[in-house]
Amino acid sequence: MPKTAATLAPAAADPSRWKALVFIALAQLMVVLDATIVNIALPSAQTDLGISDGNRQWVITAYALAFGGLLLFGGRIADKWGRKNAFIVGLAGFALASALGGAANGEAMMLGARALQGAFGALLAPAALSLLAVMFTDAKERAKAFGIYGAIAGGGGAVGLILGGFLTEYLNWRWTFFVNIPFAIVAAAGAWLVIREPAGGRNRAPLDIPGVVLSTLGLVALVYGFTRAESAGWSDAVTVAMFVGSAVLLAAFVFVESRVKSPLLPLRVLLERNRGGVYLSLGLAVIAMFGLFLFLTYYLQVVKGFSPVKTGFAFLPMIAGMITGSTQIGARLMTRVPPRLLMGPGFLLAATGMLLLTQLEVGSSYPALILPAQLLLGLGMGTAFMPAMSLATHGVNPADAGVASAMVNTSQQVGGAIGTALLNTIAASATTAYLTDHAAAVAAGGPAAKLVQAQAMVEGYSTAIWWAVGILATSAAIALTLITTGRPGAGGPVASGDGSGADAEVKIPVIAH
């Protein structure tokens, strides 16, 4: 018989927790890779499948809508069914959807496969993070585990650019989908064998159907609004309708959650200031990061003429910085200093790297400018991501771990959608203004016109990157002011899931033997 949490004893360590981390990290890598690997393959897939220029964005948007819209639902399903079960079902479904995408013979099959990938990703991602939250209860071990997870969450997107470049250039775009299948099989088999959930951590309450409908429709409308703004403009009638509809639906969702007995998203998860600060600062930081991936990819390929593979490798310094920041700085200092003193300076260091990139010019040197900027950006984001990932679920009631984890992914997904649309629109406006000012040179044609067009693109990128600098500075300010908890295990004001301020370890039951 398992011991109960009523003894107020710390949770016994699961002997298989480090093996479990390998398979959880592998699944997280698969999901994060998929966010960027398809971008590299999209031009080839569009040509093969006959997808129009107007519809090509739906290959990305179908995934983003399903993933972003269903995350809260997926998190609560994980709490209700059991995180291990949700994790394995999510992996199996993601593999099946990837196989359909790789075998797609037309536009409809491709878009359906991408939506299905997003739906199963929304089940898989919160289950993975919440498993870590309930399996690692020791402060130092938790820091190491979330350091590894944070490095993968931060750097996996850039790895996707490298892998996507290799697969597209040397094999076929279909392999950017098929590559998920071995990842999923290995992770599911490992999870089945080694993961054991803590006893008593499930949420047996009935499912909040009105909350599911309102949150899903509200988030889908929000993500679609930003996605549409990128192509149709901010004043487009449908774009405006999406934003208004999203605001109404999400306001209704908050009202319903404050009234129902068993809410989909207990407001205590959001209103605790430390978790709220994490969700807000992380979402803003991801806006800046997604914009940078987009601009730097286009700058390197279009302006500098890099191949897809060379572009992927050009992101390696950022990956190295993220891994170092997460595992060597964040993980080592997490148990020694309060999270805000890692997150705030981390976001400021990333802003410094972004500030360097505002100096981009057509002839900028990669070693002299882009490489050091990426290192600073990676170190800063890695250092900040690690405590953010840990704190987002720290002290939460185990029955709410899945939905708290889903909020981390939701803030990142919504932040990514906003970042891509907002910064891309800013860049496009600056580029258009530059071309208007130099219309005579463009009209003359020849090499001078091409140079002006390249300069206009870079002007757009640097203008948008200035906005990203400000967004990262705002993230730092939010982290430093809202996040007040002390270092883990220090006896400081670590917030619990019910806002009582009780030690988080009291709430995490012992592993069943």
Disulfide bonds with the S-S distance in Angstrom:
none
